[in-house]
Amino acid sequence: MAEHCAHCAAELPRQVCLNQGCPERLSVTAPQKPTLVVYIAGRFRGPTPWDVEKNIRAAEEVAFQVWSLSTQLTGGYVAALCPHMNCRHWDKTLSDDIWLAGGLALLSACDAVVLVPGWESSKGTVAEVGLARKSGLPVFYSWVPVFYSWDQPEKGLADWAAFVVWARREIDQRR
């Protein structure tokens, strides 16, 4: 049985009213604060499904920190684009070239890159970093101590400070 909007009685396919004339209608507005989009780059593949899952979880942790901490510290919104989460269960369903091309296309729409620890062993991430640097995008080493690898904590913490400074400057320029 379909639900109905309490205000206009329109049938609800979801939990929000989409009826054009209803004052309870879902409205989507642009954010009031400047937004930066940060690409999360790190290895995806692994020798076992569990290794792939660990790589995805490490990227998720970095993405969460970008979303939460940097937004709190910069006065704007900092969104993380984490391709690992976009294709989590699709490993080996298409050729690696297709995934890499898609990742590079997504990267080209971003403002910066944050690297997940262990990224150096990924050919795809090395290509992403090359494109980012060629395009003039800032690249930051992750400051997040992911559960299985944090091989350069001092570099990561220094890059966290640099990331926040960069993000604040970019947000201020977009106001």
GROMACS elastic network, one bead per residue, 0.5 to 0.9 nm:
[ bonds ]
;  ai    aj funct       b0    kb
    2    11     6  0.63764   500
    2    12     6  0.63875   500
    2    13     6  0.68135   500
    3     9     6  0.88075   500
    3    10     6  0.84747   500
    3    11     6  0.58900   500
    3    12     6  0.52080   500
    3    13     6  0.72667   500
    3    14     6  0.81467   500
    3    15     6  0.80866   500
    4     7     6  0.86063   500
    4     8     6  0.80332   500
    4     9     6  0.50814   500
    4    10     6  0.53206   500
    4    12     6  0.50971   500
    4    13     6  0.85554   500
    4    17     6  0.81154   500
    5     8     6  0.56516   500
    5    10     6  0.52855   500
    5    11     6  0.64703   500
    5    12     6  0.63851   500
    5    15     6  0.86628   500
    5    16     6  0.76280   500
    5    17     6  0.59118   500
    5    19     6  0.88740   500
    5    22     6  0.88550   500
    5    24     6  0.80969   500
    6     9     6  0.57426   500
    6    10     6  0.82263   500
    6    24     6  0.88317   500
    7    10     6  0.82178   500
    7    17     6  0.89962   500
    7    22     6  0.71762   500
    7    23     6  0.79231   500
    7    24     6  0.69741   500
    8    11     6  0.89843   500
    8    17     6  0.86215   500
    8    19     6  0.80053   500
    8    21     6  0.84464   500
    8    22     6  0.60876   500
    8    23     6  0.85738   500
    8    24     6  0.83629   500
    9    12     6  0.85870   500
   10    17     6  0.71038   500
   10    18     6  0.81002   500
   10    19     6  0.64799   500
   10    22     6  0.86626   500
   11    14     6  0.89105   500
   11    17     6  0.79238   500
   11    18     6  0.89426   500
   11    19     6  0.86950   500
   12    15     6  0.64728   500
   12    16     6  0.66764   500
   12    17     6  0.60463   500
   12    18     6  0.75764   500
   12    19     6  0.89310   500
   13    16     6  0.80645   500
   13    17     6  0.84484   500
   13    18     6  0.88868   500
   14    17     6  0.75869   500
   14    18     6  0.88007   500
   16    24     6  0.79451   500
   16    25     6  0.68666   500
   16    26     6  0.60068   500
   17    20     6  0.86132   500
   17    22     6  0.74332   500
   17    23     6  0.89655   500
   17    24     6  0.62933   500
   17    26     6  0.59320   500
   18    21     6  0.87392   500
   18    22     6  0.77674   500
   18    24     6  0.83814   500
   18    25     6  0.52077   500
   18    26     6  0.60069   500
   18    27     6  0.86077   500
   19    22     6  0.55215   500
   19    23     6  0.87686   500
   19    24     6  0.84944   500
   19    25     6  0.60726   500
   19    26     6  0.85642   500
   20    23     6  0.84051   500
   20    25     6  0.67733   500
   21    24     6  0.87766   500
   21    25     6  0.75805   500
   22    25     6  0.52655   500
   23    26     6  0.85831   500
   24    27     6  0.86739   500
   29    32     6  0.84696   500
   30    33     6  0.87000   500
   31    34     6  0.71253   500
   31    35     6  0.75956   500
   31    77     6  0.83555   500
   32    35     6  0.89350   500
   32    76     6  0.87791   500
   33    75     6  0.77566   500
   33    76     6  0.51967   500
   33    77     6  0.64846   500
   33   171     6  0.81697   500
   33   174     6  0.88198   500
   33   175     6  0.75131   500
   34    75     6  0.86443   500
   34    76     6  0.54001   500
   34    77     6  0.62220   500
   34    78     6  0.85098   500
   34   170     6  0.86699   500
   34   171     6  0.56268   500
   34   172     6  0.80927   500
   34   173     6  0.89884   500
   34   174     6  0.59956   500
   34   175     6  0.63902   500
   35    76     6  0.60919   500
   35    78     6  0.56453   500
   35    79     6  0.70462   500
   35   171     6  0.70787   500
   35   174     6  0.84991   500
   36    76     6  0.79973   500
   36    77     6  0.63327   500
   36    79     6  0.60572   500
   36    80     6  0.84723   500
   36   110     6  0.76536   500
   36   111     6  0.61542   500
   36   112     6  0.82022   500
   36   167     6  0.75476   500
   36   170     6  0.79281   500
   36   171     6  0.74101   500
   37    77     6  0.85502   500
   37    78     6  0.59499   500
   37    80     6  0.58030   500
   37    81     6  0.66881   500
   37   109     6  0.79954   500
   37   110     6  0.51231   500
   37   111     6  0.54634   500
   37   112     6  0.70030   500
   37   113     6  0.88266   500
   38    63     6  0.86145   500
   38    66     6  0.78067   500
   38    78     6  0.70637   500
   38    79     6  0.60629   500
   38    81     6  0.59018   500
   38    82     6  0.84970   500
   38   107     6  0.84980   500
   38   110     6  0.56944   500
   38   111     6  0.57729   500
   38   113     6  0.54451   500
   38   114     6  0.68608   500
   39    63     6  0.85246   500
   39    79     6  0.86596   500
   39    80     6  0.59538   500
   39    82     6  0.62373   500
   39    83     6  0.80441   500
   39   106     6  0.79840   500
   39   107     6  0.60755   500
   39   109     6  0.88807   500
   39   110     6  0.61250   500
   39   111     6  0.77181   500
   39   112     6  0.62209   500
   39   114     6  0.62675   500
   39   115     6  0.84771   500
   40    59     6  0.66922   500
   40    60     6  0.86131   500
   40    62     6  0.73132   500
   40    63     6  0.64121   500
   40    66     6  0.89673   500
   40    80     6  0.66365   500
   40    81     6  0.60288   500
   40    82     6  0.50347   500
   40    83     6  0.72752   500
   40    84     6  0.83995   500
   40   107     6  0.89195   500
   40   112     6  0.88500   500
   40   113     6  0.59346   500
   40   114     6  0.51378   500
   40   115     6  0.60505   500
   40   116     6  0.70206   500
   41    59     6  0.74893   500
   41    82     6  0.74571   500
   41    83     6  0.80186   500
   41    84     6  0.85687   500
   41   113     6  0.67347   500
   41   114     6  0.61801   500
   41   116     6  0.60266   500
   41   119     6  0.71841   500
   41   124     6  0.88365   500
   41   125     6  0.58766   500
   41   126     6  0.89800   500
   41   128     6  0.73023   500
   41   129     6  0.79556   500
   42    55     6  0.76086   500
   42    56     6  0.86128   500
   42    58     6  0.85093   500
   42    59     6  0.66408   500
   42    84     6  0.84373   500
   42   114     6  0.86476   500
   42   115     6  0.58353   500
   42   117     6  0.72033   500
   42   118     6  0.70507   500
   42   120     6  0.80769   500
   42   121     6  0.88285   500
   42   122     6  0.69996   500
   42   124     6  0.82089   500
   42   125     6  0.56067   500
   42   126     6  0.87843   500
   43    46     6  0.81658   500
   43    52     6  0.84670   500
   43    55     6  0.62234   500
   43    56     6  0.81415   500
   43    59     6  0.84284   500
   43    84     6  0.87460   500
   43   116     6  0.77071   500
   43   117     6  0.88201   500
   43   118     6  0.71308   500
   43   119     6  0.53896   500
   43   120     6  0.80726   500
   43   121     6  0.70912   500
   43   123     6  0.81239   500
   43   124     6  0.73320   500
   43   125     6  0.63282   500
   44    51     6  0.86019   500
   44    52     6  0.57976   500
   44    53     6  0.82166   500
   44    54     6  0.87679   500
   44    55     6  0.55209   500
   44    56     6  0.63527   500
   44    59     6  0.87083   500
   44    84     6  0.66439   500
   44    88     6  0.88844   500
   44    91     6  0.87366   500
   44   122     6  0.76899   500
   44   124     6  0.85843   500
   44   125     6  0.88282   500
   45    48     6  0.84396   500
   45    49     6  0.85624   500
   45    51     6  0.74240   500
   45    52     6  0.52111   500
   45    53     6  0.88167   500
   45    55     6  0.74794   500
   45    91     6  0.77465   500
   45   122     6  0.80393   500
   46    49     6  0.69689   500
   46    50     6  0.78805   500
   46    53     6  0.85015   500
   46    54     6  0.88499   500
   46    55     6  0.78207   500
   47    50     6  0.83419   500
   47    51     6  0.63742   500
   47    52     6  0.75531   500
   48    51     6  0.51725   500
   48    52     6  0.65060   500
   48    53     6  0.87398   500
   49    52     6  0.50822   500
   49    53     6  0.62088   500
   49    54     6  0.87007   500
   49    91     6  0.88851   500
   50    54     6  0.61504   500
   50    55     6  0.86224   500
   51    54     6  0.50732   500
   51    55     6  0.62869   500
   51    56     6  0.86832   500
   52    55     6  0.51424   500
   52    56     6  0.62890   500
   52    57     6  0.87033   500
   52    88     6  0.85923   500
   52    91     6  0.84466   500
   53    56     6  0.50202   500
   53    57     6  0.61173   500
   53    58     6  0.85766   500
   53    88     6  0.78796   500
   54    57     6  0.50508   500
   54    58     6  0.61311   500
   54    59     6  0.86499   500
   54   147     6  0.88232   500
   54   148     6  0.81922   500
   55    58     6  0.51492   500
   55    59     6  0.63390   500
   55    60     6  0.86533   500
   55    84     6  0.82615   500
   55   116     6  0.88316   500
   56    59     6  0.51235   500
   56    60     6  0.61216   500
   56    61     6  0.86793   500
   56    84     6  0.55150   500
   56    85     6  0.68152   500
   56    88     6  0.71050   500
   57    61     6  0.61787   500
   57    62     6  0.87129   500
   57    84     6  0.86075   500
   57    85     6  0.87345   500
   57   146     6  0.85009   500
   57   147     6  0.89385   500
   58    61     6  0.51971   500
   58    62     6  0.64879   500
   58    63     6  0.87097   500
   58   116     6  0.69551   500
   58   117     6  0.80934   500
   58   144     6  0.88635   500
   58   145     6  0.89730   500
   58   146     6  0.55784   500
   58   147     6  0.72189   500
   58   148     6  0.81009   500
   58   149     6  0.87399   500
   59    62     6  0.51631   500
   59    63     6  0.61027   500
   59    64     6  0.85953   500
   59    82     6  0.69288   500
   59    83     6  0.88312   500
   59    84     6  0.68370   500
   59    85     6  0.82374   500
   59   115     6  0.85844   500
   59   116     6  0.60153   500
   59   117     6  0.88102   500
   59   146     6  0.84980   500
   60    64     6  0.60524   500
   60    65     6  0.86176   500
   60    82     6  0.70390   500
   60    84     6  0.76990   500
   60    85     6  0.71892   500
   61    64     6  0.51453   500
   61    65     6  0.63494   500
   61    66     6  0.87402   500
   61   144     6  0.73833   500
   61   145     6  0.88514   500
   61   146     6  0.68416   500
   62    65     6  0.51886   500
   62    66     6  0.62968   500
   62    67     6  0.87436   500
   62    80     6  0.86741   500
   62    82     6  0.88931   500
   62   114     6  0.80189   500
   62   115     6  0.83443   500
   62   116     6  0.66887   500
   62   142     6  0.69647   500
   62   143     6  0.80325   500
   62   144     6  0.59313   500
   62   145     6  0.87011   500
   62   146     6  0.77020   500
   63    66     6  0.50949   500
   63    67     6  0.62216   500
   63    68     6  0.86296   500
   63    79     6  0.82890   500
   63    80     6  0.53126   500
   63    81     6  0.72614   500
   63    82     6  0.63400   500
   63   114     6  0.86621   500
   64    67     6  0.50970   500
   64    68     6  0.60168   500
   64    69     6  0.81615   500
   64    80     6  0.75320   500
   65    68     6  0.51943   500
   65    69     6  0.53975   500
   65    70     6  0.71098   500
   65    80     6  0.88044   500
   65   143     6  0.89601   500
   65   144     6  0.73768   500
   66    69     6  0.59302   500
   66    70     6  0.53505   500
   66    71     6  0.73481   500
   66    78     6  0.66798   500
   66    79     6  0.69389   500
   66    80     6  0.60234   500
   66   114     6  0.85657   500
   67    70     6  0.62201   500
   67    71     6  0.60163   500
   67    72     6  0.86498   500
   67    77     6  0.77546   500
   67    78     6  0.56910   500
   67    79     6  0.53083   500
   67    80     6  0.58278   500
   68    71     6  0.55205   500
   68    72     6  0.63530   500
   68    73     6  0.88695   500
   68    78     6  0.81338   500
   68    79     6  0.88322   500
   69    72     6  0.51940   500
   69    73     6  0.62596   500
   69    74     6  0.86924   500
   69    78     6  0.89844   500
   70    73     6  0.50552   500
   70    74     6  0.59105   500
   70    75     6  0.86079   500
   70    76     6  0.85244   500
   70    77     6  0.78558   500
   70    78     6  0.62748   500
   70    79     6  0.89683   500
   70   163     6  0.83854   500
   70   164     6  0.64643   500
   70   167     6  0.79050   500
   71    74     6  0.55146   500
   71    75     6  0.64292   500
   71    76     6  0.58132   500
   71    78     6  0.52099   500
   71    79     6  0.80566   500
   72    75     6  0.64538   500
   72    76     6  0.78249   500
   72    77     6  0.82048   500
   73    76     6  0.82403   500
   73   164     6  0.70548   500
   73   168     6  0.80805   500
   74    77     6  0.75911   500
   74    78     6  0.81694   500
   74   164     6  0.65629   500
   74   165     6  0.81177   500
   74   167     6  0.63906   500
   74   169     6  0.86532   500
   74   171     6  0.74738   500
   75   168     6  0.71769   500
   75   171     6  0.76295   500
   75   172     6  0.86400   500
   76   167     6  0.84626   500
   76   168     6  0.77517   500
   76   171     6  0.61270   500
   76   172     6  0.85049   500
   77   171     6  0.83222   500
   78   167     6  0.78873   500
   81    84     6  0.89591   500
   81    85     6  0.88094   500
   81    86     6  0.89643   500
   81   106     6  0.82386   500
   81   107     6  0.85557   500
   81   110     6  0.81593   500
   82    85     6  0.57738   500
   82    86     6  0.69657   500
   83    87     6  0.66334   500
   83    88     6  0.83341   500
   83   102     6  0.89889   500
   83   103     6  0.67529   500
   83   106     6  0.82189   500
   84    87     6  0.57717   500
   84    88     6  0.56735   500
   85    88     6  0.51045   500
   85    89     6  0.87048   500
   86    89     6  0.86876   500
   86    90     6  0.89749   500
   87    90     6  0.52771   500
   87    91     6  0.72315   500
   87    99     6  0.87680   500
   88    91     6  0.69176   500
   89    93     6  0.88295   500
   90    93     6  0.53976   500
   90    94     6  0.77020   500
   91    94     6  0.74436   500
   91    96     6  0.87931   500
   92    95     6  0.66780   500
   92    96     6  0.76010   500
   94    97     6  0.82682   500
   94    98     6  0.66740   500
   94    99     6  0.74351   500
   95    98     6  0.55345   500
   95    99     6  0.69148   500
   95   100     6  0.89447   500
   96    99     6  0.51944   500
   96   100     6  0.61134   500
   96   101     6  0.85485   500
   96   124     6  0.87624   500
   97   100     6  0.51176   500
   97   101     6  0.60162   500
   97   102     6  0.85043   500
   98   101     6  0.51791   500
   98   102     6  0.61486   500
   98   103     6  0.85668   500
   99   102     6  0.51356   500
   99   103     6  0.61135   500
   99   104     6  0.86385   500
   99   124     6  0.89779   500
  100   103     6  0.50146   500
  100   104     6  0.61480   500
  100   105     6  0.86020   500
  100   124     6  0.61834   500
  100   125     6  0.87762   500
  100   127     6  0.84940   500
  100   128     6  0.83883   500
  101   104     6  0.51336   500
  101   105     6  0.62255   500
  101   106     6  0.87236   500
  102   105     6  0.50819   500
  102   106     6  0.62860   500
  102   107     6  0.85811   500
  103   106     6  0.51073   500
  103   107     6  0.60641   500
  103   108     6  0.86752   500
  103   124     6  0.87126   500
  103   128     6  0.77548   500
  104   108     6  0.62522   500
  104   127     6  0.83242   500
  104   128     6  0.62429   500
  104   131     6  0.76310   500
  105   108     6  0.52839   500
  105   109     6  0.71094   500
  106   109     6  0.55434   500
  106   110     6  0.70793   500
  107   110     6  0.53197   500
  107   111     6  0.83969   500
  107   112     6  0.84388   500
  107   113     6  0.80519   500
  107   128     6  0.74316   500
  107   131     6  0.83878   500
  107   132     6  0.75110   500
  108   111     6  0.82811   500
  108   131     6  0.82710   500
  108   132     6  0.77405   500
  108   135     6  0.81490   500
  110   113     6  0.76794   500
  110   137     6  0.82329   500
  111   137     6  0.63224   500
  111   138     6  0.76647   500
  112   132     6  0.76999   500
  112   136     6  0.89891   500
  112   137     6  0.52026   500
  112   138     6  0.50525   500
  112   139     6  0.60158   500
  112   140     6  0.78862   500
  113   128     6  0.89202   500
  113   129     6  0.78454   500
  113   132     6  0.72991   500
  113   137     6  0.71373   500
  113   138     6  0.63494   500
  113   140     6  0.61228   500
  113   141     6  0.85208   500
  114   138     6  0.86027   500
  114   139     6  0.59021   500
  114   141     6  0.57527   500
  114   142     6  0.58389   500
  114   143     6  0.89829   500
  114   163     6  0.88163   500
  115   118     6  0.83860   500
  115   119     6  0.64228   500
  115   125     6  0.84336   500
  115   129     6  0.86072   500
  115   139     6  0.73621   500
  115   140     6  0.61446   500
  115   142     6  0.51938   500
  115   143     6  0.89695   500
  116   119     6  0.57191   500
  116   141     6  0.70048   500
  116   142     6  0.53858   500
  116   143     6  0.85908   500
  116   144     6  0.80264   500
  116   146     6  0.83413   500
  117   120     6  0.80924   500
  117   141     6  0.74703   500
  117   142     6  0.62501   500
  117   143     6  0.85848   500
  117   144     6  0.81510   500
  117   145     6  0.82277   500
  117   146     6  0.74944   500
  117   149     6  0.62255   500
  117   150     6  0.58726   500
  117   151     6  0.69170   500
  117   152     6  0.80901   500
  117   156     6  0.88554   500
  118   121     6  0.62458   500
  118   122     6  0.79624   500
  118   149     6  0.69499   500
  118   150     6  0.79328   500
  118   151     6  0.77327   500
  119   122     6  0.55880   500
  119   123     6  0.86615   500
  119   125     6  0.61783   500
  119   126     6  0.74460   500
  120   123     6  0.77307   500
  120   125     6  0.72577   500
  120   126     6  0.65274   500
  121   125     6  0.81552   500
  121   126     6  0.80393   500
  122   125     6  0.52172   500
  122   126     6  0.61812   500
  122   127     6  0.86687   500
  123   126     6  0.50807   500
  123   127     6  0.62881   500
  123   128     6  0.86995   500
  124   127     6  0.51383   500
  124   128     6  0.62721   500
  124   129     6  0.87225   500
  125   129     6  0.60638   500
  125   130     6  0.84329   500
  126   129     6  0.51336   500
  126   130     6  0.61735   500
  126   131     6  0.87364   500
  127   131     6  0.62673   500
  127   132     6  0.86098   500
  128   131     6  0.51643   500
  128   132     6  0.61166   500
  128   133     6  0.86298   500
  129   133     6  0.61115   500
  129   134     6  0.84443   500
  129   139     6  0.73489   500
  130   133     6  0.53050   500
  130   134     6  0.60606   500
  130   135     6  0.85114   500
  131   134     6  0.50139   500
  131   135     6  0.59872   500
  131   136     6  0.85430   500
  131   137     6  0.85659   500
  132   135     6  0.50840   500
  132   136     6  0.61834   500
  132   137     6  0.50392   500
  132   138     6  0.72629   500
  132   139     6  0.71899   500
  133   137     6  0.56447   500
  133   138     6  0.70093   500
  133   139     6  0.72735   500
  134   137     6  0.76736   500
  138   163     6  0.87509   500
  138   166     6  0.86573   500
  139   163     6  0.88613   500
  140   143     6  0.86720   500
  140   156     6  0.79316   500
  140   159     6  0.56694   500
  140   160     6  0.75552   500
  140   162     6  0.80147   500
  140   163     6  0.67280   500
  141   152     6  0.88599   500
  141   155     6  0.70134   500
  141   156     6  0.52868   500
  141   157     6  0.85041   500
  141   158     6  0.87189   500
  141   159     6  0.58629   500
  141   160     6  0.77630   500
  142   145     6  0.81047   500
  142   150     6  0.87412   500
  142   153     6  0.85709   500
  142   155     6  0.83845   500
  142   156     6  0.51097   500
  142   157     6  0.78464   500
  142   159     6  0.71963   500
  142   160     6  0.71933   500
  143   146     6  0.89345   500
  143   150     6  0.84938   500
  143   152     6  0.87956   500
  143   153     6  0.67411   500
  143   154     6  0.84278   500
  143   155     6  0.77377   500
  143   157     6  0.50149   500
  143   158     6  0.79003   500
  143   159     6  0.68031   500
  143   160     6  0.55647   500
  144   150     6  0.76098   500
  144   153     6  0.82985   500
  144   156     6  0.73167   500
  144   157     6  0.82890   500
  144   160     6  0.88211   500
  145   148     6  0.81675   500
  145   149     6  0.69987   500
  145   150     6  0.52418   500
  145   151     6  0.87907   500
  145   153     6  0.74630   500
  145   156     6  0.87834   500
  146   149     6  0.57879   500
  146   150     6  0.62332   500
  147   150     6  0.78476   500
  150   153     6  0.60576   500
  150   156     6  0.85761   500
  152   155     6  0.54922   500
  152   156     6  0.62140   500
  152   157     6  0.87870   500
  153   157     6  0.60648   500
  153   158     6  0.85172   500
  154   157     6  0.52618   500
  154   158     6  0.62122   500
  154   159     6  0.85738   500
  155   158     6  0.51377   500
  155   159     6  0.60825   500
  155   160     6  0.85802   500
  156   159     6  0.50579   500
  156   160     6  0.61363   500
  156   161     6  0.88241   500
  157   161     6  0.64991   500
  157   162     6  0.86914   500
  158   161     6  0.53075   500
  158   162     6  0.63350   500
  158   163     6  0.86007   500
  159   163     6  0.58070   500
  159   164     6  0.85156   500
  160   164     6  0.62539   500
  160   165     6  0.86535   500
  161   164     6  0.52993   500
  161   165     6  0.63250   500
  161   166     6  0.86371   500
  162   165     6  0.51408   500
  162   166     6  0.60604   500
  162   167     6  0.85333   500
  163   166     6  0.50559   500
  163   167     6  0.59912   500
  163   168     6  0.85124   500
  164   167     6  0.50670   500
  164   168     6  0.60461   500
  164   169     6  0.85261   500
  165   168     6  0.52608   500
  165   169     6  0.62316   500
  165   170     6  0.86821   500
  166   169     6  0.52077   500
  166   170     6  0.61824   500
  166   171     6  0.85998   500
  167   170     6  0.51004   500
  167   171     6  0.60155   500
  167   172     6  0.84607   500
  168   171     6  0.51550   500
  168   172     6  0.60355   500
  168   173     6  0.85763   500
  169   172     6  0.51562   500
  169   173     6  0.62217   500
  169   174     6  0.87780   500
  170   173     6  0.51499   500
  170   174     6  0.63807   500
  170   175     6  0.89763   500
  171   174     6  0.51475   500
  171   175     6  0.64894   500
  172   175     6  0.53830   500
